[in-house]
Amino acid sequence: MSDQYPPQNPPGQQPGGNDPQYGRAPQYGQAPQYGQAPAGSKGEPPLWAPWYGISFGGAFKRFFKKYATFTGRASRSEYWWWYLWSAIIGAVGSVVTGILVAATGTTTTTTSSGHVGFSTMSTNPLAGTPFWIIGLALIIPTLALIVRRLHDANLSGLLALLLLVPFFGAIAVFIMMFLPSQPEGARFDHPEGNR
């Protein structure tokens, strides 16, 4: 396999065959993708390129390697695996916050009109601090991932601003994350600056 990108046709072989060198054949059992960069020494594409068919753990590592990178593209698997990771992190953060609230004994019981309810609102401001710190630390890289995912679908990253529109904006962006990769999205790649 050659390290040339884009690959050149070997003598006697037509371009677009089932040779993985041409980027059209499935690699490691995944679907073929447009403009897939050649794999590096560890078998993964360079950071500037999207990683189609990334693993669950690989998506976590790559998310933090590209912490505030708003250029380039991100595959659907990069985005959705991170989405699952963030749901897990959110659930763990909620459990930790709940434990801290319970441990400090700041849960209050309220009664009104014969109704008894429990409030998890803590009077201890430190109980929710870990959850807020994690959320603040992840907001920039999550926005960067959304922008890169929009680029992979050949859409402007400015569409991420729809997240500022209450309710309907978040739904619109959520739906756009399902869009397939488009070969024209390669215009957002900058291989010379991010190796």
PyMOL commands that set and color helices and strands:
alter all, ss='L'
color gray80, all
select helices_A, chain A and resi 20-22+56-65+76-104+129-152+157-164+168-176+183-188
alter helices_A, ss='H'
color red, helices_A
select strands_A, chain A and resi 108-112+115-119
alter strands_A, ss='S'
color yellow, strands_A
deselect
rebuild
show_as cartoon
